[in-house]
Amino acid sequence: MSYDRHKARSLGYTAHCSAPLEEPVTVSGTYKCTAGHAHSARWNNGHLSVSATGYDYAFLGALDAAGDVAMSRHDPETRAYWVVFTQVLTAHGYGDVALPIPTEDLIYPD
């Protein structure tokens, strides 16, 4: 997920958050904290890791949708992927945090 993290934080779409999760983490996934944010929780070799970044649920949904639609159409290393990603993010109302679209594909020949 690529977006302007500084803008997203200043607009309240994300926040540094250490609030406890509302329920125990049983499997890796997204969990809600007591402050209302979505956090990524992952088990790795028996150790739990919870993201320090909390996401607004609607914003996280927009990022997921943008990534899913763009990935279904283009390789993520191409400009076309980022055009679609930005279009979907904008359609969901979050174009203000979209990164500039690259002027060319990101894949470079050897």
C-alpha positions in Angstrom: 0.0 0.0 0.0 1.6 3.2 -1.1 0.2 6.5 -0.1 1.5 9.7 1.4 1.9 8.6 5.0 2.5 12.1 6.4 -0.7 13.5 4.7 -2.7 10.5 5.8 -1.6 11.0 9.4 -2.3 14.8 9.3 -5.7 14.2 7.9 -6.6 11.6 10.6 -6.7 8.6 8.3 -3.9 6.9 10.3 -2.5 7.4 13.8 0.3 6.2 15.9 -1.7 4.1 18.4 -0.9 1.8 21.3 -4.4 1.2 22.5 -5.2 -2.4 23.4 -7.1 -4.6 21.0 -10.7 -5.3 21.7 -10.3 -9.0 21.4 -7.5 -11.6 21.7 -5.6 -12.3 18.5 -6.2 -15.8 17.5 -5.1 -15.7 13.8 -3.1 -13.1 11.8 -5.4 -10.4 10.4 -6.9 -7.0 11.1 -8.2 -6.2 14.6 -10.0 -3.2 16.1 -8.4 -1.4 19.1 -10.3 0.3 21.9 -9.6 3.7 20.2 -11.5 2.5 17.1 -8.6 1.9 14.7 -7.8 -1.1 12.5 -4.5 -2.7 13.3 -2.6 -5.4 11.6 -1.8 -8.3 13.9 0.6 -11.1 12.9 1.9 -14.3 14.5 5.4 -15.2 13.6 7.1 -18.2 15.2 4.8 -18.0 18.2 5.4 -14.2 18.7 2.6 -11.7 18.2 3.3 -8.4 16.5 0.7 -5.6 16.3 1.2 -2.6 14.1 1.8 0.7 15.8 -0.2 2.4 13.0 -3.9 2.4 13.5 -6.0 2.9 10.4 -9.4 4.5 9.9 -11.5 1.5 8.6 -12.9 3.3 5.6 -9.4 4.4 4.5 -8.0 0.9 5.0 -10.9 -0.4 2.8 -10.1 2.2 0.1 -6.4 1.1 0.1 -7.3 -2.5 -0.1 -9.8 -1.9 -3.0 -7.3 0.2 -4.9 -4.6 -2.5 -4.5 -7.0 -5.3 -5.5 -8.4 -3.5 -8.6 -4.9 -2.3 -9.8 -3.4 -5.7 -9.2 -6.1 -7.5 -11.1 -5.3 -5.4 -14.2 -1.6 -4.6 -14.1 1.8 -5.5 -12.8 2.6 -3.4 -9.7 5.9 -2.3 -11.2 4.1 -0.5 -14.1 2.8 3.0 -14.4 -0.5 1.6 -15.4 -0.9 -0.1 -12.0 -0.4 3.3 -10.3 -2.8 5.1 -12.6 -5.5 2.6 -11.6 -4.5 2.6 -7.9 -4.8 6.4 -7.9 -8.1 6.4 -9.7 -9.7 3.9 -7.3 -8.3 5.7 -4.2 -9.7 9.0 -5.6 -13.0 7.4 -6.3 -13.2 6.4 -2.7 -12.5 10.0 -1.6 -8.8 9.6 -0.7 -7.1 11.2 -3.7 -5.6 13.8 -1.4 -3.1 11.2 -0.1 -2.3 9.5 -3.5 1.3 9.6 -4.5 2.4 11.1 -7.8 2.0 8.7 -10.7 5.4 7.7 -12.0 6.2 9.0 -15.5 7.3 5.6 -16.7 7.3 1.9 -15.6 9.3 1.0 -12.6 10.8 -2.1 -14.1 14.2 -1.5 -15.6 15.9 -3.9 -18.1 19.1 -5.6 -16.9 
